[in-house]
Amino acid sequence: MMIEELGHHLAVCSLVELERMLKMDARFCNVGSIREPYIPRPQCLRYARTFHEAIFDDLERIDPQAATVPPRPERAAAILKFVDTHPGEPVLVHCLAGLSRSTAVTLALIIRGLGQVDQAAANTTPVAQRAVDILLTLRPQARPNGLVLQFALEQFLPQDLAGKIVTEVAQHPVLIENRSVRSRSNEPQNERSN
C-alpha cells in the first residue's frame, strides 16, 4: 500500500501470506524477513527485490536463562539500515504471524517516516496516534511487540522518548483489543465455551 506521508509503499504480512504477496508483483518489494531460528529461510524470498533476514524469537521480555534468541537493539538497527539502503523503494516486513515483530518494526518505520517527533515536546501522542492509525490500515489485527518497538525507536530517538511512545502505543484502544483477542484465544477451550 502506498503511504503518502512516507512517500513509498509499505506492507506487513505473515509467513503464510508472504509468497502470495511477493508473487503478486515479483521483484517489487524489499523484504525485511523476521523469523525464529528453527524456521528455514522462505524459498519465496527469491521473488523479492532484495531481502534482509533478522532471526529472533517473539519475546517481550528477555530471560537470560532461557534457550531463546531474543530481540536485540542491533537486530532492529540492521532492519532499519536495510530499509535505508533502499530509500523510497517498496518495503514489506513479515514475521511468522504478521502481528507482533513485523508490526513493531513497521510502526517504527512509520514513526520515523512521519518525522514529527519533537524531542523537546512533552506530547508525543499525535505522532503515535497517527502512526498507529497508518499501521492499522496496513494490518488491522496488529499487536506490536513492545520490546522490538522500543529497540527500533531507540535507533533514531532517545531512550526515554522511545519508551514514552511505546507506552502510548500500548494504550491505543484498538491495539488493546487486539491483544485481548489474543489472550482469549490462548485460553483453554473449555473456558472459552462458558
Short mmCIF file of the C-alpha atoms (twelve columns), coordinates in Angstrom:
data_MODEL
# 
_entry.id   MODEL 
# 
loop_
_atom_site.group_PDB 
_atom_site.id 
_atom_site.type_symbol 
_atom_site.label_atom_id 
_atom_site.label_alt_id 
_atom_site.label_comp_id 
_atom_site.label_asym_id 
_atom_site.label_seq_id 
_atom_site.Cartn_x 
_atom_site.Cartn_y 
_atom_site.Cartn_z 
_atom_site.pdbx_PDB_model_num 
ATOM 1   C CA . MET A 1   0.000   0.000   0.000  1 
ATOM 2   C CA . MET A 2   1.293   3.431   -0.880 1 
ATOM 3   C CA . ILE A 3   1.683   5.531   2.265  1 
ATOM 4   C CA . GLU A 4   1.617   9.146   1.126  1 
ATOM 5   C CA . GLU A 5   3.191   10.509  4.325  1 
ATOM 6   C CA . LEU A 6   6.163   8.202   3.851  1 
ATOM 7   C CA . GLY A 7   6.459   8.539   0.108  1 
ATOM 8   C CA . HIS A 8   6.697   4.815   -0.574 1 
ATOM 9   C CA . HIS A 9   4.859   1.510   -0.444 1 
ATOM 10  C CA . LEU A 10  4.791   -0.334  2.857  1 
ATOM 11  C CA . ALA A 11  3.251   -3.710  3.663  1 
ATOM 12  C CA . VAL A 12  3.120   -6.228  6.507  1 
ATOM 13  C CA . CYS A 13  2.287   -9.899  6.291  1 
ATOM 14  C CA . SER A 14  2.676   -13.325 7.836  1 
ATOM 15  C CA . LEU A 15  4.937   -16.095 6.603  1 
ATOM 16  C CA . VAL A 16  1.903   -17.865 5.134  1 
ATOM 17  C CA . GLU A 17  0.933   -14.747 3.146  1 
ATOM 18  C CA . LEU A 18  4.471   -13.936 2.025  1 
ATOM 19  C CA . GLU A 19  4.646   -15.994 -1.161 1 
ATOM 20  C CA . ARG A 20  1.287   -14.750 -2.451 1 
ATOM 21  C CA . MET A 21  2.242   -11.138 -1.760 1 
ATOM 22  C CA . LEU A 22  5.648   -11.450 -3.420 1 
ATOM 23  C CA . LYS A 23  4.297   -13.260 -6.470 1 
ATOM 24  C CA . MET A 24  1.616   -10.592 -6.932 1 
ATOM 25  C CA . ASP A 25  4.319   -8.195  -8.024 1 
ATOM 26  C CA . ALA A 26  7.627   -10.045 -8.288 1 
ATOM 27  C CA . ARG A 27  10.794  -8.063  -7.618 1 
ATOM 28  C CA . PHE A 28  8.707   -5.127  -6.361 1 
ATOM 29  C CA . CYS A 29  9.373   -5.209  -2.608 1 
ATOM 30  C CA . ASN A 30  12.453  -5.174  -0.458 1 
ATOM 31  C CA . VAL A 31  11.645  -7.630  2.302  1 
ATOM 32  C CA . GLY A 32  12.516  -7.493  5.981  1 
ATOM 33  C CA . SER A 33  12.188  -11.184 6.855  1 
ATOM 34  C CA . ILE A 34  11.842  -11.780 10.599 1 
ATOM 35  C CA . ARG A 35  11.721  -15.382 11.716 1 
ATOM 36  C CA . GLU A 36  12.548  -17.759 14.500 1 
ATOM 37  C CA . PRO A 37  15.830  -19.684 14.413 1 
ATOM 38  C CA . TYR A 38  14.063  -23.007 13.755 1 
ATOM 39  C CA . ILE A 39  12.137  -21.713 10.716 1 
ATOM 40  C CA . PRO A 40  14.060  -22.179 7.456  1 
ATOM 41  C CA . ARG A 41  14.521  -19.307 5.027  1 
ATOM 42  C CA . PRO A 42  11.345  -18.970 2.960  1 
ATOM 43  C CA . GLN A 43  12.104  -20.026 -0.602 1 
ATOM 44  C CA . CYS A 44  9.689   -17.411 -1.907 1 
ATOM 45  C CA . LEU A 45  12.181  -14.687 -0.924 1 
ATOM 46  C CA . ARG A 46  13.585  -15.249 -4.407 1 
ATOM 47  C CA . TYR A 47  10.636  -13.158 -5.625 1 
ATOM 48  C CA . ALA A 48  11.751  -10.178 -3.532 1 
ATOM 49  C CA . ARG A 49  13.738  -7.313  -4.999 1 
ATOM 50  C CA . THR A 50  16.171  -7.764  -2.089 1 
ATOM 51  C CA . PHE A 51  15.769  -9.076  1.435  1 
ATOM 52  C CA . HIS A 52  17.292  -8.886  4.884  1 
ATOM 53  C CA . GLU A 53  16.894  -11.686 7.412  1 
ATOM 54  C CA . ALA A 54  16.509  -10.960 11.107 1 
ATOM 55  C CA . ILE A 55  16.354  -14.090 13.195 1 
ATOM 56  C CA . PHE A 56  14.962  -13.808 16.714 1 
ATOM 57  C CA . ASP A 57  12.096  -15.105 18.828 1 
ATOM 58  C CA . ASP A 58  8.913   -13.162 19.541 1 
ATOM 59  C CA . LEU A 59  9.720   -12.132 23.117 1 
ATOM 60  C CA . GLU A 60  8.736   -9.033  25.047 1 
ATOM 61  C CA . ARG A 61  10.973  -9.853  27.995 1 
ATOM 62  C CA . ILE A 62  14.484  -11.216 27.851 1 
ATOM 63  C CA . ASP A 63  15.230  -14.138 30.144 1 
ATOM 64  C CA . PRO A 64  18.987  -14.752 30.096 1 
ATOM 65  C CA . GLN A 65  18.382  -18.294 31.374 1 
ATOM 66  C CA . ALA A 66  16.017  -19.245 28.541 1 
ATOM 67  C CA . ALA A 67  17.232  -21.044 25.436 1 
ATOM 68  C CA . THR A 68  15.913  -18.401 23.065 1 
ATOM 69  C CA . VAL A 69  17.205  -15.871 20.582 1 
ATOM 70  C CA . PRO A 70  15.844  -12.606 21.971 1 
ATOM 71  C CA . PRO A 71  15.305  -9.337  20.136 1 
ATOM 72  C CA . ARG A 72  18.352  -7.069  20.397 1 
ATOM 73  C CA . PRO A 73  18.962  -3.417  19.514 1 
ATOM 74  C CA . GLU A 74  21.467  -4.401  16.835 1 
ATOM 75  C CA . ARG A 75  18.861  -6.596  15.113 1 
ATOM 76  C CA . ALA A 76  16.429  -3.681  14.975 1 
ATOM 77  C CA . ALA A 77  19.220  -1.405  13.740 1 
ATOM 78  C CA . ALA A 78  20.081  -3.845  10.945 1 
ATOM 79  C CA . ILE A 79  16.479  -3.902  9.693  1 
ATOM 80  C CA . LEU A 80  16.269  -0.096  9.653  1 
ATOM 81  C CA . LYS A 81  19.651  0.123   7.925  1 
ATOM 82  C CA . PHE A 82  18.421  -2.337  5.289  1 
ATOM 83  C CA . VAL A 83  15.394  -0.124  4.626  1 
ATOM 84  C CA . ASP A 84  17.669  2.932   4.476  1 
ATOM 85  C CA . THR A 85  19.768  1.327   1.740  1 
ATOM 86  C CA . HIS A 86  16.635  1.351   -0.457 1 
ATOM 87  C CA . PRO A 87  15.252  4.881   0.013  1 
ATOM 88  C CA . GLY A 88  11.782  5.429   -1.379 1 
ATOM 89  C CA . GLU A 89  11.501  1.813   -2.533 1 
ATOM 90  C CA . PRO A 90  8.644   -0.519  -1.521 1 
ATOM 91  C CA . VAL A 91  9.161   -2.369  1.750  1 
ATOM 92  C CA . LEU A 92  7.387   -5.463  3.022  1 
ATOM 93  C CA . VAL A 93  8.053   -6.699  6.563  1 
ATOM 94  C CA . HIS A 94  6.949   -10.160 7.625  1 
ATOM 95  C CA . CYS A 95  7.223   -12.398 10.638 1 
ATOM 96  C CA . LEU A 96  5.590   -15.730 11.438 1 
ATOM 97  C CA . ALA A 97  2.079   -14.392 12.102 1 
ATOM 98  C CA . GLY A 98  2.475   -10.843 10.808 1 
ATOM 99  C CA . LEU A 99  1.146   -9.479  14.088 1 
ATOM 100 C CA . SER A 100 3.893   -8.731  16.585 1 
ATOM 101 C CA . ARG A 101 7.519   -8.365  15.474 1 
ATOM 102 C CA . SER A 102 6.775   -7.239  11.922 1 
ATOM 103 C CA . THR A 103 4.182   -4.704  13.053 1 
ATOM 104 C CA . ALA A 104 6.602   -3.317  15.661 1 
ATOM 105 C CA . VAL A 105 9.280   -2.735  13.025 1 
ATOM 106 C CA . THR A 106 6.704   -1.303  10.620 1 
ATOM 107 C CA . LEU A 107 5.364   1.037   13.290 1 
ATOM 108 C CA . ALA A 108 8.887   2.312   13.973 1 
ATOM 109 C CA . LEU A 109 9.383   2.886   10.242 1 
ATOM 110 C CA . ILE A 110 6.124   4.836   10.120 1 
ATOM 111 C CA . ILE A 111 7.019   6.965   13.146 1 
ATOM 112 C CA . ARG A 112 10.431  7.701   11.705 1 
ATOM 113 C CA . GLY A 113 8.931   8.453   8.300  1 
ATOM 114 C CA . LEU A 114 6.399   10.870  9.745  1 
ATOM 115 C CA . GLY A 115 9.336   12.833  11.126 1 
ATOM 116 C CA . GLN A 116 7.139   14.782  13.523 1 
ATOM 117 C CA . VAL A 117 8.549   13.648  16.837 1 
ATOM 118 C CA . ASP A 118 9.660   16.793  18.589 1 
ATOM 119 C CA . GLN A 119 12.239  15.522  21.030 1 
ATOM 120 C CA . ALA A 120 11.698  18.563  23.271 1 
ATOM 121 C CA . ALA A 121 7.912   18.198  23.290 1 
ATOM 122 C CA . ALA A 122 6.192   16.542  26.190 1 
ATOM 123 C CA . ASN A 123 3.289   15.393  23.998 1 
ATOM 124 C CA . THR A 124 4.159   12.624  21.550 1 
ATOM 125 C CA . THR A 125 0.549   11.428  21.356 1 
ATOM 126 C CA . PRO A 126 -0.318  12.962  17.938 1 
ATOM 127 C CA . VAL A 127 2.531   11.228  16.101 1 
ATOM 128 C CA . ALA A 128 1.986   7.949   17.960 1 
ATOM 129 C CA . GLN A 129 -1.751  8.085   17.211 1 
ATOM 130 C CA . ARG A 130 -1.204  8.866   13.515 1 
ATOM 131 C CA . ALA A 131 1.414   6.124   13.195 1 
ATOM 132 C CA . VAL A 132 -0.865  3.524   14.796 1 
ATOM 133 C CA . ASP A 133 -3.722  4.605   12.523 1 
ATOM 134 C CA . ILE A 134 -1.496  4.038   9.471  1 
ATOM 135 C CA . LEU A 135 -0.316  0.687   10.850 1 
ATOM 136 C CA . LEU A 136 -3.915  -0.413  11.390 1 
ATOM 137 C CA . THR A 137 -4.768  0.376   7.774  1 
ATOM 138 C CA . LEU A 138 -1.915  -1.949  6.779  1 
ATOM 139 C CA . ARG A 139 -2.589  -4.634  9.380  1 
ATOM 140 C CA . PRO A 140 -5.893  -4.247  11.290 1 
ATOM 141 C CA . GLN A 141 -5.047  -7.136  13.644 1 
ATOM 142 C CA . ALA A 142 -1.628  -5.694  14.612 1 
ATOM 143 C CA . ARG A 143 -0.345  -6.019  18.153 1 
ATOM 144 C CA . PRO A 144 3.227   -4.698  18.035 1 
ATOM 145 C CA . ASN A 145 5.872   -6.303  20.211 1 
ATOM 146 C CA . GLY A 146 6.799   -3.599  22.746 1 
ATOM 147 C CA . LEU A 147 10.416  -4.685  23.146 1 
ATOM 148 C CA . VAL A 148 11.065  -4.788  19.392 1 
ATOM 149 C CA . LEU A 149 9.344   -1.408  19.036 1 
ATOM 150 C CA . GLN A 150 11.482  0.070   21.829 1 
ATOM 151 C CA . PHE A 151 14.710  -1.189  20.235 1 
ATOM 152 C CA . ALA A 152 13.685  0.082   16.782 1 
ATOM 153 C CA . LEU A 153 12.650  3.521   18.072 1 
ATOM 154 C CA . GLU A 154 15.906  3.848   20.010 1 
ATOM 155 C CA . GLN A 155 17.744  3.773   16.683 1 
ATOM 156 C CA . PHE A 156 16.552  7.326   15.988 1 
ATOM 157 C CA . LEU A 157 15.065  8.628   19.259 1 
ATOM 158 C CA . PRO A 158 16.415  8.982   22.809 1 
ATOM 159 C CA . GLN A 159 15.598  6.012   25.038 1 
ATOM 160 C CA . ASP A 160 13.174  7.913   27.282 1 
ATOM 161 C CA . LEU A 161 11.212  9.307   24.339 1 
ATOM 162 C CA . ALA A 162 11.116  5.877   22.683 1 
ATOM 163 C CA . GLY A 163 9.781   4.433   25.945 1 
ATOM 164 C CA . LYS A 164 7.112   7.101   26.133 1 
ATOM 165 C CA . ILE A 165 5.921   6.295   22.625 1 
ATOM 166 C CA . VAL A 166 5.894   2.554   23.385 1 
ATOM 167 C CA . THR A 167 3.679   3.294   26.408 1 
ATOM 168 C CA . GLU A 168 1.322   5.461   24.345 1 
ATOM 169 C CA . VAL A 169 1.107   2.815   21.635 1 
ATOM 170 C CA . ALA A 170 0.305   0.154   24.231 1 
ATOM 171 C CA . GLN A 171 -2.643  2.276   25.397 1 
ATOM 172 C CA . HIS A 172 -4.223  2.573   21.939 1 
ATOM 173 C CA . PRO A 173 -7.755  1.092   22.249 1 
ATOM 174 C CA . VAL A 174 -7.599  -0.997  19.063 1 
ATOM 175 C CA . LEU A 175 -4.219  -2.458  19.999 1 
ATOM 176 C CA . ILE A 176 -5.540  -3.239  23.481 1 
ATOM 177 C CA . GLU A 177 -8.470  -5.054  21.863 1 
ATOM 178 C CA . ASN A 178 -6.136  -6.929  19.519 1 
ATOM 179 C CA . ARG A 179 -4.073  -8.131  22.484 1 
ATOM 180 C CA . SER A 180 -7.274  -9.021  24.301 1 
ATOM 181 C CA . VAL A 181 -8.394  -11.189 21.369 1 
ATOM 182 C CA . ARG A 182 -5.033  -12.941 21.542 1 
ATOM 183 C CA . SER A 183 -5.424  -13.539 25.282 1 
ATOM 184 C CA . ARG A 184 -8.867  -15.016 24.828 1 
ATOM 185 C CA . SER A 185 -7.646  -17.275 22.031 1 
ATOM 186 C CA . ASN A 186 -4.914  -18.625 24.337 1 
ATOM 187 C CA . GLU A 187 -7.431  -19.721 26.966 1 
ATOM 188 C CA . PRO A 188 -8.217  -23.427 27.264 1 
ATOM 189 C CA . GLN A 189 -11.146 -24.447 25.036 1 
ATOM 190 C CA . ASN A 190 -13.485 -25.300 27.939 1 
ATOM 191 C CA . GLU A 191 -13.049 -21.835 29.460 1 
ATOM 192 C CA . ARG A 192 -13.966 -20.081 26.213 1 
ATOM 193 C CA . SER A 193 -17.158 -22.021 25.760 1 
ATOM 194 C CA . ASN A 194 -18.554 -20.947 29.155 1 
# 
